[in-house]
Amino acid sequence: MLRTEYFNSLGIYVLRFDNYEINNNFNGVCETIDREVKRIINTL
């Protein structure tokens, strides 16, 4: 995805979730976001 590649070049990490996953697995989506934020913070 061109937009994702552009954001990555700026140091912005993109997570994508479709509406179905958000509507049917909101806690799992939140856990994934939390895990990724913690992972990125630990690399700084």
Residue frames as a rotation matrix with the C-alpha (Angstrom) as fourth column:
MET 1
0.578 0.816 0.000 0.00
0.816 -0.578 0.000 0.00
0.000 0.000 -1.000 0.00
LEU 2
-0.052 -0.637 0.769 1.49
0.611 -0.629 -0.481 3.25
0.790 0.445 0.422 -1.11
ARG 3
0.495 0.308 0.813 0.06
-0.353 -0.783 0.512 5.26
0.794 -0.540 -0.279 1.78
THR 4
0.988 -0.151 -0.033 1.43
0.103 0.484 0.869 2.81
-0.116 -0.862 0.494 4.36
GLU 5
0.291 -0.934 0.206 4.86
0.940 0.240 -0.241 2.91
0.176 0.264 0.948 2.71
TYR 6
0.050 -0.211 0.976 4.78
0.176 -0.960 -0.217 6.71
0.983 0.183 -0.011 2.85
PHE 7
0.803 0.294 0.519 3.88
-0.434 -0.310 0.846 6.71
0.409 -0.904 -0.121 6.54
ASN 8
0.836 -0.537 -0.116 6.59
0.523 0.714 0.464 4.13
-0.167 -0.449 0.878 7.25
SER 9
0.088 -0.840 0.536 9.14
0.782 -0.275 -0.559 6.38
0.617 0.468 0.633 5.54
LEU 10
0.113 0.040 0.993 8.17
-0.329 -0.941 0.076 9.07
0.937 -0.336 -0.093 8.07
GLY 11
-0.874 -0.482 -0.058 8.63
-0.147 0.377 -0.915 6.66
0.463 -0.791 -0.400 10.97
ILE 12
-0.257 0.874 0.411 4.90
-0.949 -0.149 -0.276 6.21
-0.180 -0.462 0.869 11.48
TYR 13
-0.992 -0.081 0.095 3.84
-0.077 0.996 0.051 2.61
-0.099 0.043 -0.994 12.15
VAL 14
-0.345 0.911 -0.224 0.46
-0.901 -0.255 0.350 1.64
0.262 0.323 0.909 10.70
LEU 15
-0.886 0.264 0.381 -1.88
0.083 0.899 -0.430 -0.97
-0.456 -0.349 -0.818 12.17
ARG 16
-0.601 0.718 -0.351 -4.94
-0.719 -0.294 0.630 -1.83
0.349 0.631 0.693 10.12
PHE 17
-0.820 0.484 0.306 -8.13
0.180 0.725 -0.665 -3.48
-0.544 -0.490 -0.682 11.32
ASP 18
-0.761 0.626 0.168 -11.26
0.110 -0.130 0.985 -4.02
0.639 0.769 0.030 9.31
ASN 19
-0.344 0.715 0.609 -14.68
-0.826 -0.539 0.166 -3.03
0.447 -0.446 0.775 10.64
TYR 20
0.522 0.557 -0.646 -15.68
-0.230 0.821 0.522 -6.65
0.821 -0.124 0.557 11.21
GLU 21
-0.149 -0.672 -0.726 -12.73
0.631 0.500 -0.593 -7.25
0.761 -0.546 0.350 13.50
ILE 22
-0.884 -0.146 0.445 -13.34
-0.173 -0.781 -0.600 -4.02
0.435 -0.607 0.665 15.43
ASN 23
-0.096 0.957 0.275 -17.04
-0.869 -0.215 0.445 -4.77
0.485 -0.197 0.852 15.84
ASN 24
0.737 0.473 -0.482 -16.60
-0.299 0.868 0.396 -8.44
0.606 -0.148 0.782 16.74
ASN 25
0.457 -0.655 -0.601 -13.26
0.823 0.569 0.006 -8.52
0.338 -0.497 0.799 18.55
PHE 26
0.721 -0.112 0.684 -12.80
-0.112 -0.993 -0.045 -5.06
0.684 -0.044 -0.728 20.04
ASN 27
0.849 -0.424 0.317 -10.87
-0.338 0.027 0.941 -6.32
-0.407 -0.905 -0.120 23.07
GLY 28
0.478 -0.683 0.553 -8.51
0.716 0.667 0.205 -8.24
-0.509 0.298 0.808 20.81
VAL 29
0.492 -0.255 0.833 -7.94
0.590 -0.606 -0.534 -5.15
0.641 0.754 -0.148 18.69
CYS 30
0.827 -0.151 0.542 -7.18
-0.436 -0.781 0.448 -3.10
0.356 -0.606 -0.711 21.81
GLU 31
0.742 -0.577 0.342 -4.78
0.032 0.540 0.841 -5.78
-0.669 -0.613 0.419 23.06
THR 32
0.421 -0.582 0.696 -2.97
0.907 0.289 -0.307 -5.78
-0.022 0.760 0.649 19.71
ILE 33
0.590 -0.170 0.789 -2.62
0.126 -0.946 -0.298 -2.00
0.797 0.275 -0.537 19.78
ASP 34
0.876 -0.239 0.418 -1.38
-0.474 -0.276 0.836 -2.11
-0.084 -0.931 -0.355 23.38
ARG 35
0.639 -0.647 0.415 1.14
0.444 0.752 0.488 -4.85
-0.628 -0.127 0.768 22.61
GLU 36
0.384 -0.494 0.780 2.49
0.858 -0.123 -0.499 -3.02
0.343 0.861 0.376 19.54
VAL 37
0.729 -0.114 0.675 2.80
-0.213 -0.975 0.066 0.31
0.650 -0.191 -0.735 21.37
LYS 38
0.824 -0.432 0.367 4.73
-0.335 0.152 0.930 -1.38
-0.457 -0.889 -0.019 24.18
ARG 39
0.536 -0.636 0.555 6.95
0.748 0.662 0.037 -3.17
-0.391 0.396 0.831 21.66
ILE 40
0.454 -0.340 0.824 7.79
0.556 -0.615 -0.560 0.07
0.697 0.712 -0.090 19.87
ILE 41
0.835 -0.129 0.535 8.41
-0.442 -0.736 0.512 1.94
0.328 -0.664 -0.672 23.14
ASN 42
0.776 -0.544 0.321 10.85
0.044 0.554 0.831 -0.78
-0.630 -0.630 0.454 24.22
THR 43
0.393 -0.651 0.649 12.90
0.919 0.308 -0.247 -0.26
-0.039 0.693 0.719 21.05
LEU 44
0.774 -0.069 0.630 13.41
0.116 -0.962 -0.249 3.46
0.623 0.266 -0.736 21.66
